[in-house]
Each structure stands twice: as C-alpha cells, then as structure tokens.
Amino acid sequence: MRLKFKILYVVILFQLAIPGALLALDPAPDITDREVVEKLAKIEAGQQSLNHRISDLRSEMKSGQEALRSEMKSGQEALSKRLDDSNNTMLVLFGSIITLIVALFGYIAWDRRTMMKPVLERVERIEHDVAQSLDLSNIDGSKLSRVINAMRELAKTDEQLATILRSFSLL
C-alpha cells in the first residue's frame, strides 16, 4: 500500500510541475527566411572583415619578423667584430708580455756574464798569485809552512823568538 501512495504522489507531482515548466518557456518569435538570410549576410561580412584583419596582422608580423631578423643579424655581426677586435687586442698584449719576459731574461743573462767575467778573472789572478807566492807544488810543503818550520828551529836557540812564536801559538 505504501508503494501505491508513493506512485500516486509522484504522478501528482509530475502533473503539477509540467504546466509550470511549460509556462516558463517563452515562445520564439517567428523569424522569416529573409531575416535569416540578412543576418547570415551580416555574419559573413563580419567574418570577411575579420579574415582581412587577420591577414593584415599576419603580414605585419612577417614584416616585423624580417626586420627583427635583420636587426639581430646586424647585431651579431657587430658583436662578432667586437669579439675579433678584443681577441686581437688580447693577442697583442700577450705577445708584448712574452716579449718583455724574454727581453728581461736576456738582460739578466747578459748582466750576469758581464758581472761574472771580471770576478772570474780576478779570482784566477789571485789563485795564480797565491800558488806562486806559497809555492804549493813543492814536495816539502808551501813556503809558509817551511818558513814556520825554520822559525821553530831558530826558536830553539833564540829565547825571544820562542816567546813570540808561543804568543801566536806557532810553537
């Protein structure tokens, strides 16, 4: 029984709701074929003007792209030239630094040679003089050691010479 009431309730609800839904709809005004054709013509004219504007925008964009490409190309060429100039400048600076370093080493070698030559000559002369005055090549020893030995022999008989040799730690 309850099922019957539910079904009855649903049927009554639909009967009450359908007329209200039908009243909510506005009837469309009658449109003639002529009005439809006129409106379609207006839409086509608007579409054509829109297509024309789009093609104008495309041509403007293409010309803008070409101008941008040419500007970028000239900018790249200018940048390439500047990079070449800076590379050349760096190469010149590097070459001049290397030249200065080589010149400095050359000056150092020349200065050492000119400084060492007189010193070596003097050392050789002193060495020759010492060898000649001391007579180092003698079998009995140098002249100096032979003189000291002679003075020691003399100090055995001369007491004053012995005192002097003792004071210099030679006896």
Secondary structure, DSSP 8 states (H G I E B T S, - for coil): -HHHHHHHHHHHHHHHHHHHHHHHS-------HHHHHHHHHHHHHHHHHHHHHHHHHHHHHHHHHHHHHHHHHHHHHHHHHHHHHHHHHHHHHHHHHHHHHHHHHHHHHHHHHHHHHHHHHHHHHHHHHHHHHHTTT-TT--HHHHHHHHHHHHHTT-HHHHHHHHHTT--
